[in-house]
Amino acid sequence: MNFSEILLRVVATILVMLIMARLNGPKQIAQMSFYDYVTGISVGSIAATISINTDLSLTSGLFAIILFFAGNLLLNKITQINLTANAVLTGKPIALIEKGSIKISGLQQSKMTVSELLSNLRTSGYFNINDVYTANLEPTGKLSVQPKGFARPARNDDLQLKAANPIQVLSVIMDGVILQSNLKLMNIDEKWLVRELRKQNIDEAELNQIILAVVDENHKMTVYKQA
């Protein structure tokens, strides 16, 4: 066994993986999607194989690693610019609790038991399910929780105010694209949207400059434009 060759292979593999991981961004570590996870497993397997199997070509193995990372980078770019691709490749949040009620369909879809739901709530700091207004399982596998009005942490502007259940807010524009499904959920249409944009001195031609626009259940719209 040629230990010097194995050492060279290990060092070369680590360097290539570090460079490609940096190019793919910190999301690789902090918030892995399904295809990030698949890429990580595949690359790890290839790296281990070419490091110890001297019968395999080092350059071919490193090229395969680069291709996996390049494919992952391409998918990340596609999901950033295409909402449909993002929904297919990354997935959508699954509602597990909605308006204080457990959604059985959400539990079935996420393959989660009630016991696991309660465990995840406790991990998020909610030991009483009655304190939870909404809970969603994010595509990353993390649970996002919105507490009921009386259960959320007190803020300075809550002084002498009675806390109410949170107001529902939906995105109606994201990255310059109008989200038709959310317009329907809010019982509004594009004509209403255009009127509200004009009230904020935003023309239809400036739609691609809008990063995000949200509407609450009182039909109050907040727009976030590119700086």
C-alpha positions as CSV (number, residue, x, y, z in Angstrom):
1,M,0.0,0.0,0.0
2,N,1.4,3.4,-1.1
3,F,0.8,5.7,1.9
4,S,2.3,8.7,0.2
5,E,-0.2,8.3,-2.7
6,I,-3.1,7.9,-0.3
7,L,-2.0,11.1,1.6
8,L,-1.8,13.0,-1.7
9,R,-5.3,11.7,-2.7
10,V,-6.8,12.8,0.7
11,V,-5.3,16.2,0.6
12,A,-6.3,16.8,-3.0
13,T,-9.9,15.6,-2.3
14,I,-10.2,17.8,0.8
15,L,-9.0,20.9,-1.1
16,V,-11.4,20.4,-4.0
17,M,-14.3,19.8,-1.6
18,L,-13.5,22.9,0.4
19,I,-13.3,25.1,-2.7
20,M,-16.6,23.7,-4.2
21,A,-18.3,24.0,-0.8
22,R,-17.3,27.7,-0.6
23,L,-18.6,28.3,-4.1
24,N,-21.9,26.7,-3.2
25,G,-22.2,29.0,-0.2
26,P,-22.9,28.6,3.5
27,K,-26.3,27.1,2.9
28,Q,-24.5,23.8,2.5
29,I,-23.9,23.7,6.2
30,A,-26.6,25.9,7.7
31,Q,-29.7,24.9,5.8
32,M,-29.5,21.9,3.6
33,S,-32.3,21.1,1.1
34,F,-33.1,17.6,-0.1
35,Y,-30.8,17.9,-3.1
36,D,-28.1,19.4,-0.9
37,Y,-28.4,16.3,1.2
38,V,-28.2,14.0,-1.8
39,T,-25.1,15.9,-3.1
40,G,-23.4,15.6,0.3
41,I,-24.0,11.9,0.6
42,S,-22.8,11.3,-3.0
43,V,-19.7,13.5,-2.8
44,G,-18.8,11.9,0.6
45,S,-19.0,8.5,-0.8
46,I,-16.9,9.4,-3.9
47,A,-14.3,11.2,-1.8
48,A,-13.9,8.2,0.6
49,T,-13.6,5.8,-2.4
50,I,-11.0,7.7,-4.4
51,S,-9.0,8.5,-1.2
52,I,-8.2,4.8,-0.3
53,N,-8.7,3.0,-3.6
54,T,-5.5,3.6,-5.5
55,D,-6.7,1.6,-8.5
56,L,-9.2,4.4,-9.4
57,S,-8.1,7.5,-11.2
58,L,-7.8,10.5,-8.9
59,T,-8.5,13.0,-11.6
60,S,-11.7,11.1,-12.6
61,G,-12.9,11.1,-9.0
62,L,-12.2,14.8,-8.5
63,F,-14.0,15.6,-11.7
64,A,-17.0,13.6,-10.5
65,I,-17.0,15.6,-7.3
66,I,-16.8,18.9,-9.2
67,L,-19.7,17.8,-11.4
68,F,-21.9,17.0,-8.4
69,F,-21.2,20.4,-6.8
70,A,-21.7,22.1,-10.2
71,G,-25.1,20.4,-10.6
72,N,-26.0,21.4,-7.0
73,L,-25.0,25.0,-7.7
74,L,-27.1,25.0,-10.9
75,L,-30.2,23.7,-9.1
76,N,-29.7,26.4,-6.4
77,K,-29.7,29.1,-9.1
78,I,-32.7,27.7,-10.8
79,T,-34.7,27.6,-7.5
80,Q,-33.8,31.2,-6.9
81,I,-35.3,32.5,-10.1
82,N,-38.1,30.0,-10.7
83,L,-40.9,29.6,-8.1
84,T,-42.2,26.4,-9.7
85,A,-38.8,24.8,-9.7
86,N,-38.3,26.0,-6.1
87,A,-41.5,24.3,-5.0
88,V,-40.7,21.1,-6.8
89,L,-37.0,20.8,-5.8
90,T,-37.1,22.4,-2.4
91,G,-40.7,21.6,-1.3
92,K,-43.3,23.7,0.5
93,P,-44.0,24.1,4.2
94,I,-46.5,21.6,5.6
95,A,-49.1,22.9,8.0
96,L,-49.3,20.8,11.1
97,I,-51.3,23.1,13.3
98,E,-53.6,25.8,11.9
99,K,-55.6,28.3,14.0
100,G,-54.9,26.2,17.0
101,S,-56.1,22.9,15.5
102,I,-53.9,19.9,14.6
103,K,-54.1,19.1,10.9
104,I,-54.2,15.3,10.5
105,S,-53.5,15.6,6.8
106,G,-50.4,17.6,7.5
107,L,-49.1,14.9,9.9
108,Q,-49.8,12.2,7.4
109,Q,-48.0,14.1,4.6
110,S,-45.0,14.7,6.8
111,K,-45.0,11.1,8.1
112,M,-45.1,12.5,11.7
113,T,-46.9,11.2,14.7
114,V,-48.7,13.4,17.3
115,S,-46.0,12.4,19.8
116,E,-43.3,13.6,17.4
117,L,-45.2,16.8,16.9
118,L,-45.3,17.4,20.6
119,S,-41.6,16.6,20.9
120,N,-40.8,19.1,18.2
121,L,-42.9,21.8,19.9
122,R,-41.1,21.2,23.2
123,T,-37.8,21.6,21.4
124,S,-39.1,24.9,20.0
125,G,-39.9,26.0,23.6
126,Y,-43.7,25.3,23.5
127,F,-44.6,22.7,26.2
128,N,-48.3,23.4,26.0
129,I,-49.9,22.8,22.6
130,N,-52.7,25.2,23.5
131,D,-50.3,28.0,23.3
132,V,-49.7,27.3,19.6
133,Y,-51.6,29.1,16.9
134,T,-49.8,27.8,13.8
135,A,-47.0,25.3,13.3
136,N,-45.4,24.5,10.0
137,L,-42.8,21.8,9.0
138,E,-40.3,23.7,6.8
139,P,-38.6,22.0,3.8
140,T,-35.4,21.9,5.9
141,G,-37.1,19.7,8.4
142,K,-37.3,22.4,11.1
143,L,-40.5,23.4,12.8
144,S,-41.6,27.0,12.7
145,V,-44.1,28.0,15.4
146,Q,-46.4,31.0,15.7
147,P,-47.8,31.3,19.3
148,K,-51.3,32.5,20.2
149,G,-51.6,36.1,21.2
150,F,-51.6,35.5,25.0
151,A,-48.6,33.1,24.7
152,R,-46.1,35.2,22.7
153,P,-43.3,37.0,24.6
154,A,-44.4,40.5,25.8
155,R,-43.0,43.5,23.9
156,N,-42.8,47.1,24.9
157,D,-45.7,48.0,22.6
158,D,-47.8,45.4,24.4
159,L,-48.0,47.5,27.6
160,Q,-51.6,48.2,28.5
161,L,-52.7,46.4,25.3
162,K,-54.6,43.2,25.1
163,A,-52.9,40.7,22.9
164,A,-54.9,39.2,20.2
165,N,-54.4,36.2,17.9
166,P,-51.8,37.1,15.2
167,I,-53.0,38.5,11.9
168,Q,-52.6,36.2,8.9
169,V,-50.1,37.5,6.4
170,L,-49.5,36.1,2.9
171,S,-46.9,36.9,0.3
172,V,-48.5,38.2,-2.9
173,I,-45.4,39.2,-4.8
174,M,-42.1,37.4,-4.5
175,D,-39.0,38.3,-6.6
176,G,-41.2,40.3,-9.0
177,V,-43.7,37.5,-9.6
178,I,-47.3,37.8,-8.6
179,L,-48.5,34.8,-6.6
180,Q,-52.0,34.2,-8.0
181,S,-52.8,31.4,-5.5
182,N,-52.2,33.7,-2.5
183,L,-54.3,36.5,-4.1
184,K,-57.2,34.0,-4.2
185,L,-56.7,33.0,-0.6
186,M,-56.9,36.7,0.4
187,N,-60.0,37.3,-1.8
188,I,-58.2,39.9,-3.9
189,D,-57.2,40.2,-7.6
190,E,-54.5,41.8,-9.7
191,K,-56.6,44.9,-10.2
192,W,-56.7,45.4,-6.4
193,L,-52.9,44.7,-6.3
194,V,-52.2,47.3,-9.0
195,R,-54.3,49.9,-7.2
196,E,-52.5,49.3,-3.9
197,L,-49.1,49.5,-5.6
198,R,-50.0,52.9,-7.2
199,K,-51.0,54.2,-3.8
200,Q,-47.4,53.5,-2.8
201,N,-46.2,55.2,-6.0
202,I,-45.1,51.9,-7.6
203,D,-45.9,51.4,-11.3
204,E,-46.5,48.0,-12.9
205,A,-43.3,48.4,-14.8
206,E,-41.4,48.4,-11.5
207,L,-42.8,45.0,-10.6
208,N,-39.4,43.3,-11.1
209,Q,-37.9,45.6,-8.5
210,I,-40.2,44.2,-5.8
211,I,-38.4,41.6,-3.6
212,L,-41.4,40.9,-1.5
213,A,-45.0,42.2,-1.0
214,V,-47.2,40.9,1.8
215,V,-50.9,41.4,2.5
216,D,-52.6,40.8,5.9
217,E,-56.1,39.7,6.5
218,N,-57.1,43.4,6.9
219,H,-55.9,43.9,3.3
220,K,-53.0,46.1,4.4
221,M,-50.1,45.7,2.0
222,T,-46.4,46.1,2.8
223,V,-43.9,46.2,-0.1
224,Y,-40.1,45.6,0.1
225,K,-38.2,46.9,-3.0
226,Q,-34.6,46.5,-4.0
227,A,-32.4,48.9,-2.2
